[in-house]
Amino acid sequence: MKKRYTLPIALKYVVIALGAVCLILILKAYLISLVKSNRYFIPSINVAGPFVNYLTWIFMIRLIYRNIETNPLSKHGLVSLLKHVGIAFLIIFLHVIISNILFYSYFYTTGMCPLSQIPTSPDPWNEILFPFFRMLISDLPGDILSRSIEYAIISGGLIAIGINQEYHRKKLELANMEKERNLAQLKALQMQLRPHFMFNALNSVSSLMESDVKEAQSVLALFGKLLRKTLHSVSDTIITLSEELEYIKSYLEIERIRFHDRLKIVYDIDDDTLTCKVPCMILQPLVENAMKHGFSKSLKKCTIRIAAKRTKEGLSLSIEDNGIGTSDVSAILENPGIGISNTLARLKTLYPDRYSVEVISNLNDGLSFTIVIPCEQ
């Protein structure tokens, strides 16, 4: 399939840019004519000349870009360079011929040359062609030099635009790759958490089988509903806080049956937080950790408070228990279990520099675990 060489910039912007250059050159010529008495501003020359020149470049710009693409200066060393220079010279020479033909034709059609002498000549073509070739040859060195500079400026601009676009394309590709990598990492962490979650729920069922079969059956029914919800959301990494609370309530209902009146759950959820987006199953490891601390080495009732509110920093999610607490808070974050380490890893992946974690606890005074994330809706 034949390759198409599409300009890295829309042609209309090329026309605008070269048109602006023409206007600058015309203005320059006009200002010089005002300052120097021996210089005259001749519209047919000072206006037509730049426009003919740059109009020709507009029609030849695709040839320039094709030469840049097929013979890049940054690759293949000397061979590519020589090919590029050779083709560039042909383009420049072709430009000189075309622009001079247009300019010379303009002279005749506007009466700048003595048209009245042409019909009386026995060979009128000699009166046109010979002066043209004489002018072309005499001006050729200067034209080649000036067109070479113009070619270098135009090709340099196209190369710079192409490099800039390639940079942004690579940057976008890297961003997409990073996003896909993060998504894959989140999926892996989430899949790691689900079996852990299911194991804890099944463990609750197992503990009831010997003591209360009916309650065990009720827990199994709740577990089935919870499993269906989990399987339906297997592809979701971000859900609303309202959906997340449904998971937690289903899980805690199982735990409530297991512990009877020893477990009390208090919800303190602001209504304006329910539509905020949160990572799927972000609260479950924190609730599990609260139950661990709430019942550890104690047979008293455990109260767990789940709170959500919006602050100036974002969405604040807190899980508090009334357990034995700890005097070494740093150990919870430095040596976390599977659930907490999973939560911290997911927060770091999703919100690299936009989240905070705070653990507050005193011995025999419970423990509070708070995370703050952006409130995105």
C-alpha positions as CSV (number, residue, x, y, z in Angstrom):
1,M,0.0,0.0,0.0
2,K,1.4,3.4,-1.0
3,K,2.3,5.6,2.0
4,R,0.7,9.0,2.3
5,Y,2.8,11.8,3.6
6,T,0.5,13.9,5.7
7,L,1.8,17.3,6.8
8,P,2.4,17.6,10.6
9,I,0.5,20.9,10.4
10,A,-2.7,21.9,8.6
11,L,-2.1,23.5,5.3
12,K,-4.2,26.6,6.3
13,Y,-1.7,27.4,9.0
14,V,1.1,27.1,6.5
15,V,-0.7,29.6,4.3
16,I,-1.2,32.0,7.2
17,A,2.4,31.7,8.3
18,L,3.8,32.4,4.8
19,G,1.2,35.1,4.3
20,A,2.5,36.8,7.4
21,V,6.0,36.6,6.2
22,C,5.0,38.2,2.9
23,L,3.3,41.1,4.7
24,I,6.4,41.6,6.9
25,L,8.6,41.8,3.7
26,I,6.3,44.2,2.0
27,L,6.2,46.4,5.1
28,K,9.9,46.3,5.3
29,A,10.3,47.4,1.7
30,Y,7.8,50.2,2.2
31,L,9.6,51.5,5.4
32,I,13.0,51.4,3.6
33,S,11.5,53.5,0.7
34,L,10.4,56.1,3.3
35,V,13.8,56.3,5.0
36,K,16.0,56.2,1.9
37,S,15.3,58.7,-0.9
38,N,17.0,56.5,-3.5
39,R,14.8,53.6,-2.9
40,Y,11.2,53.5,-4.4
41,F,8.3,51.3,-3.3
42,I,7.1,49.7,-6.5
43,P,3.9,47.6,-5.8
44,S,4.3,45.4,-8.8
45,I,7.7,44.3,-7.6
46,N,7.6,44.8,-3.8
47,V,4.2,43.2,-3.4
48,A,4.0,40.6,-6.2
49,G,7.5,39.3,-5.7
50,P,7.1,37.9,-2.1
51,F,3.6,36.6,-2.8
52,V,4.7,34.8,-6.0
53,N,7.7,33.4,-4.1
54,Y,5.8,32.1,-1.1
55,L,2.7,31.0,-3.1
56,T,5.1,28.7,-5.0
57,W,6.4,27.3,-1.7
58,I,2.9,26.6,-0.5
59,F,2.3,24.3,-3.5
60,M,5.7,22.6,-3.1
61,I,5.6,22.1,0.7
62,R,4.4,18.5,0.4
63,L,7.5,17.7,-1.7
64,I,9.6,19.2,1.0
65,Y,7.9,17.1,3.7
66,R,8.1,13.9,1.6
67,N,11.9,14.5,1.2
68,I,12.1,14.9,5.0
69,E,10.2,11.7,5.6
70,T,11.9,9.5,3.0
71,N,15.4,10.9,3.6
72,P,15.5,11.9,7.3
73,L,18.6,13.8,8.3
74,S,18.9,11.9,11.6
75,K,19.1,8.4,10.1
76,H,21.2,6.4,7.7
77,G,24.1,8.7,8.0
78,L,25.8,10.2,4.9
79,V,23.8,8.4,2.3
80,S,20.5,9.8,3.6
81,L,22.1,13.2,3.9
82,L,23.4,13.2,0.3
83,K,20.0,12.0,-1.0
84,H,18.2,14.7,0.9
85,V,20.5,17.5,-0.2
86,G,20.2,16.3,-3.9
87,I,16.4,16.2,-3.8
88,A,16.4,19.5,-1.9
89,F,18.5,21.1,-4.7
90,L,16.0,19.8,-7.3
91,I,13.1,21.2,-5.4
92,I,14.9,24.6,-5.0
93,F,15.8,24.7,-8.7
94,L,12.2,23.8,-9.6
95,H,10.9,26.6,-7.3
96,V,13.2,29.1,-9.0
97,I,12.0,28.2,-12.5
98,I,8.3,28.2,-11.5
99,S,8.4,31.4,-9.5
100,N,10.4,33.3,-12.2
101,I,7.9,32.2,-14.9
102,L,5.0,33.4,-12.8
103,F,6.8,36.7,-11.9
104,Y,7.9,37.3,-15.5
105,S,4.4,36.5,-16.8
106,Y,3.0,39.0,-14.3
107,F,5.3,41.7,-15.7
108,Y,4.0,41.2,-19.2
109,T,0.3,41.0,-18.2
110,T,0.5,44.2,-16.2
111,G,2.3,46.2,-18.8
112,M,5.6,46.5,-17.0
113,C,7.3,45.2,-20.2
114,P,6.8,46.9,-23.6
115,L,4.0,44.8,-25.0
116,S,3.5,47.2,-27.9
117,Q,6.9,46.0,-29.3
118,I,5.9,42.4,-29.4
119,P,3.5,42.4,-32.4
120,T,5.9,44.4,-34.6
121,S,8.7,42.0,-34.1
122,P,9.2,39.3,-36.8
123,D,9.8,36.8,-34.0
124,P,7.8,37.9,-30.9
125,W,8.8,34.8,-28.9
126,N,12.4,35.9,-29.0
127,E,11.4,39.2,-27.3
128,I,9.9,37.1,-24.5
129,L,12.0,34.0,-24.1
130,F,15.5,35.6,-24.5
131,P,15.0,38.3,-21.9
132,F,13.5,35.7,-19.5
133,F,16.4,33.3,-19.8
134,R,18.8,36.2,-19.6
135,M,17.2,37.4,-16.4
136,L,16.9,33.8,-15.0
137,I,20.6,33.1,-15.6
138,S,21.8,36.4,-14.2
139,D,19.7,36.0,-11.1
140,L,20.2,32.3,-10.7
141,P,23.1,32.3,-8.0
142,G,21.2,34.8,-5.8
143,D,17.9,33.0,-6.3
144,I,19.4,29.6,-5.4
145,L,21.0,31.0,-2.3
146,S,17.9,32.8,-1.0
147,R,15.7,29.8,-1.9
148,S,18.1,27.5,-0.1
149,I,17.8,29.6,3.1
150,E,14.0,29.6,2.7
151,Y,14.0,25.8,2.1
152,A,16.1,25.3,5.3
153,I,13.7,27.5,7.3
154,I,10.6,25.7,6.1
155,S,12.0,22.2,6.5
156,G,13.4,23.1,9.9
157,G,9.9,24.3,10.9
158,L,8.3,21.1,9.7
159,I,10.9,18.9,11.4
160,A,10.4,20.9,14.7
161,I,6.7,20.5,14.5
162,G,7.1,16.8,13.7
163,I,9.4,16.3,16.7
164,N,7.0,18.1,19.0
165,Q,4.1,16.0,17.8
166,E,6.1,12.8,18.2
167,Y,7.1,13.9,21.7
168,H,3.5,14.4,22.7
169,R,2.5,11.2,21.1
170,K,5.1,9.2,23.0
171,K,4.1,11.0,26.2
172,L,0.5,10.1,25.6
173,E,1.5,6.5,24.9
174,L,3.6,6.3,28.1
175,A,0.7,7.8,30.0
176,N,-1.7,5.2,28.6
177,M,0.8,2.4,29.3
178,E,1.2,3.7,32.9
179,K,-2.6,3.8,33.2
180,E,-2.9,0.2,31.9
181,R,-0.2,-0.9,34.2
182,N,-1.8,0.7,37.2
183,L,-5.2,-0.8,36.3
184,A,-3.6,-4.3,36.0
185,Q,-2.0,-3.8,39.4
186,L,-5.3,-2.7,40.9
187,K,-7.0,-5.7,39.4
188,A,-4.3,-8.0,40.9
189,L,-4.7,-6.4,44.3
190,Q,-8.4,-6.6,44.1
191,M,-8.3,-10.2,43.1
192,Q,-5.9,-10.8,46.0
193,L,-8.4,-9.2,48.4
194,R,-11.5,-11.1,47.3
195,P,-10.4,-14.6,48.3
196,H,-9.3,-13.2,51.6
197,F,-12.7,-11.5,52.0
198,M,-14.5,-14.8,51.1
199,F,-12.3,-16.8,53.5
200,N,-13.3,-14.6,56.4
201,A,-17.0,-14.9,55.6
202,L,-16.8,-18.7,55.2
203,N,-14.9,-18.8,58.5
204,S,-17.9,-17.1,60.1
205,V,-20.2,-19.7,58.7
206,S,-18.0,-22.5,59.9
207,S,-18.0,-21.2,63.4
208,L,-21.8,-21.3,63.5
209,M,-22.2,-24.8,62.1
210,E,-21.7,-26.6,65.4
211,S,-23.6,-24.2,67.6
212,D,-26.6,-22.9,65.5
213,V,-27.4,-24.6,62.2
214,K,-30.3,-22.3,61.4
215,E,-28.2,-19.2,61.9
216,A,-25.5,-20.9,59.8
217,Q,-28.1,-21.3,57.0
218,S,-29.0,-17.7,57.3
219,V,-25.4,-16.7,57.1
220,L,-24.9,-18.9,54.0
221,A,-27.9,-17.2,52.3
222,L,-26.4,-13.8,53.1
223,F,-23.0,-15.1,51.9
224,G,-24.6,-16.2,48.6
225,K,-26.0,-12.7,48.0
226,L,-22.7,-11.2,48.9
227,L,-20.9,-13.5,46.5
228,R,-23.2,-12.6,43.7
229,K,-22.5,-8.9,44.3
230,T,-18.8,-9.5,44.4
231,L,-18.8,-11.5,41.1
232,H,-21.0,-8.9,39.3
233,S,-18.5,-6.2,40.3
234,V,-15.3,-8.2,39.5
235,S,-14.4,-5.7,36.7
236,D,-15.1,-2.6,38.8
237,T,-12.1,-0.9,40.4
238,I,-14.0,2.3,41.3
239,I,-17.5,2.5,42.6
240,T,-19.6,5.0,44.6
241,L,-19.4,5.1,48.3
242,S,-23.1,4.1,48.4
243,E,-22.3,0.8,46.6
244,E,-19.3,0.3,48.8
245,L,-21.5,0.6,51.9
246,E,-23.8,-2.1,50.5
247,Y,-20.8,-4.5,50.5
248,I,-19.9,-3.6,54.1
249,K,-23.5,-3.9,55.4
250,S,-23.8,-7.3,53.8
251,Y,-20.5,-8.4,55.3
252,L,-21.3,-7.0,58.8
253,E,-24.7,-8.6,58.7
254,I,-22.9,-11.9,58.6
255,E,-20.6,-10.9,61.4
256,R,-23.6,-9.6,63.4
257,I,-25.3,-13.0,63.3
258,R,-22.0,-14.7,64.3
259,F,-21.4,-12.4,67.3
260,H,-25.1,-11.7,68.2
261,D,-25.5,-8.7,70.4
262,R,-21.7,-8.4,71.1
263,L,-21.3,-6.5,67.8
264,K,-22.7,-3.1,67.4
265,I,-22.3,-1.1,64.2
266,V,-22.8,2.7,64.0
267,Y,-23.0,4.5,60.7
268,D,-22.2,8.2,60.5
269,I,-22.4,8.9,56.8
270,D,-23.0,12.4,55.4
271,D,-25.5,12.3,52.5
272,D,-23.3,14.4,50.3
273,T,-20.6,11.7,50.3
274,L,-22.7,8.8,48.9
275,T,-22.0,9.7,45.3
276,C,-18.2,10.1,45.8
277,K,-16.1,7.5,44.0
278,V,-14.0,5.2,46.1
279,P,-11.9,2.1,45.3
280,C,-14.0,-1.1,45.4
281,M,-13.7,-2.9,48.8
282,I,-11.6,-0.2,50.3
283,L,-13.5,-0.3,53.6
284,Q,-13.7,-4.0,54.2
285,P,-10.1,-4.5,55.3
286,L,-10.4,-1.5,57.7
287,V,-13.6,-2.9,59.1
288,E,-12.0,-6.4,59.5
289,N,-9.0,-4.7,61.2
290,A,-11.4,-2.9,63.6
291,M,-13.1,-6.1,64.5
292,K,-9.8,-7.8,65.1
293,H,-8.8,-5.0,67.6
294,G,-12.3,-4.7,69.0
295,F,-12.5,-8.4,70.0
296,S,-8.9,-9.2,70.6
297,K,-8.2,-10.4,74.1
298,S,-11.6,-9.1,75.2
299,L,-15.1,-10.6,75.5
300,K,-16.9,-7.3,75.9
301,K,-19.1,-5.8,73.3
302,C,-17.4,-4.4,70.2
303,T,-18.7,-1.1,68.7
304,I,-17.5,-0.2,65.3
305,R,-18.2,3.3,63.9
306,I,-18.1,3.9,60.2
307,A,-18.0,7.6,59.3
308,A,-17.8,9.5,56.0
309,K,-17.6,13.2,55.5
310,R,-16.4,15.8,53.1
311,T,-13.6,18.1,54.1
312,K,-11.5,20.7,52.4
313,E,-8.9,18.0,51.7
314,G,-11.5,15.6,50.1
315,L,-13.4,12.6,51.2
316,S,-12.6,11.4,54.8
317,L,-13.4,7.8,55.6
318,S,-13.0,6.6,59.2
319,I,-13.3,3.3,60.9
320,E,-13.3,3.4,64.7
321,D,-13.5,0.6,67.3
322,N,-13.7,0.6,71.1
323,G,-11.2,-2.2,71.5
324,I,-8.0,-2.4,73.5
325,G,-6.1,-0.1,71.2
326,T,-2.4,0.1,71.0
327,S,0.5,2.2,72.2
328,D,2.5,1.5,69.1
329,V,0.5,3.0,66.2
330,S,3.5,2.9,63.8
331,A,3.6,-0.9,63.9
332,I,0.1,-1.1,62.2
333,L,1.5,0.8,59.1
334,E,5.0,-0.7,59.1
335,N,3.9,-4.3,59.5
336,P,0.3,-4.5,58.2
337,G,-1.6,-7.6,57.4
338,I,-2.8,-8.6,54.0
339,G,-5.9,-6.4,54.1
340,I,-4.2,-3.2,55.3
341,S,-1.2,-3.6,53.0
342,N,-3.5,-4.2,50.1
343,T,-5.4,-1.1,50.9
344,L,-2.3,1.0,51.2
345,A,-1.0,-0.3,47.9
346,R,-4.2,0.5,46.1
347,L,-4.3,4.0,47.5
348,K,-0.7,4.6,46.4
349,T,-1.5,3.4,42.9
350,L,-4.8,5.4,42.5
351,Y,-3.8,8.6,44.3
352,P,0.0,8.8,44.3
353,D,0.3,12.1,46.1
354,R,-3.3,12.9,46.8
355,Y,-4.2,10.7,49.8
356,S,-3.4,10.5,53.5
357,V,-3.7,7.8,56.1
358,E,-3.9,8.5,59.9
359,V,-4.1,6.0,62.7
360,I,-4.9,7.2,66.2
361,S,-4.9,4.9,69.2
362,N,-4.1,4.7,72.9
363,L,-3.8,1.7,75.0
364,N,-7.3,0.5,76.2
365,D,-8.9,3.4,74.3
366,G,-9.8,1.9,70.9
367,L,-8.3,2.6,67.5
368,S,-9.3,5.0,64.7
369,F,-8.2,4.4,61.1
370,T,-8.8,7.4,58.7
371,I,-8.1,7.8,55.0
372,V,-8.6,10.9,53.0
373,I,-8.9,10.7,49.2
374,P,-10.1,13.1,46.5
375,C,-13.8,13.4,46.4
376,E,-14.4,12.6,42.7
377,Q,-17.9,12.2,41.3
